[in-house]
Amino acid sequence: MAPRIGVVTFPGSLDDHDALRAVRIAGAEAVALWHGSDSLDGVDAVVLPGGFSYGDYLRCGAIARFAPVMDEVVRAAGAGMPVLGICNGFQILCEAHLLPGALIRNDVRTFVCRDQGLRVESVDTTWTSRFEVGQEIEIVLKNGEGGFVADAETVARLEGEGRVVFRYTGANPNGSVNDIAGICNERGNVVGLMPHPEHNVDPLTGPSLDGRPIFASVLDFLGAHV
Ligand SMILES: NC(=O)CC[C@H](N)C(=O)O
């Protein structure tokens, strides 16, 4: 039986359908989950998609973090379930304290939308095992609040423990400390990144298929563990 991967829709989610599609393209069963639910419907992994949950009011992800479904996401993440937060999903993971640090307004003070070069820094996560360390990839970046910040001690710990998963290449697009584009938790089952791998899975829309290994990696993991 194919692993079941859930994608949570919050009011204001934008990229939930693309995430569901990316999951299907990878070969998993895609399960739509709802923010108001207190159940993860027995899924094997969860994606928090991009968008503008609750209209980005207060701060991106600050209200979504209190959605009923998040209690289950936090519990499942603690039990080792793979959880991926894409852009607004990354912001929600930080607000929920599943990942450290915060995402603040881009230093350029404008929304940034472009194809972004990234370097894969860690393949020791549930979502990146299919990449090579140092691999250069291209993934869509589109957000207004993508600047990753954390206190110096936290940044040093992330760097020292190999928990920086992706780094921007070329000019830093948003002021993220150390060019950080994505990080993981200590166990490597929770990953958050600002770029959108779910938009880079189809040759029709391109420009690359570099998002595919993210979803293939978790399928490898689930194939071995479910
Ligand atoms: N693409 C997104 O998920 C955007 C996230 C958030 N609304 C921002 O602008 O930063």
The ligand as a Gaussian input file, in Angstrom:
#p B3LYP/6-31G(d) Opt

LIG

0 1
 N        4.560000      31.656000      -0.391000
 C        4.265000      31.729000       0.882000
 O        4.000000      30.734000       1.557000
 C        4.247000      33.086000       1.504000
 C        4.374000      33.061000       2.985000
 C        4.023000      34.367000       3.658000
 N        2.657000      34.730000       3.414000
 C        4.987000      35.441000       3.216000
 O        4.635000      36.268000       2.422000
 O        6.130000      35.440000       3.644000

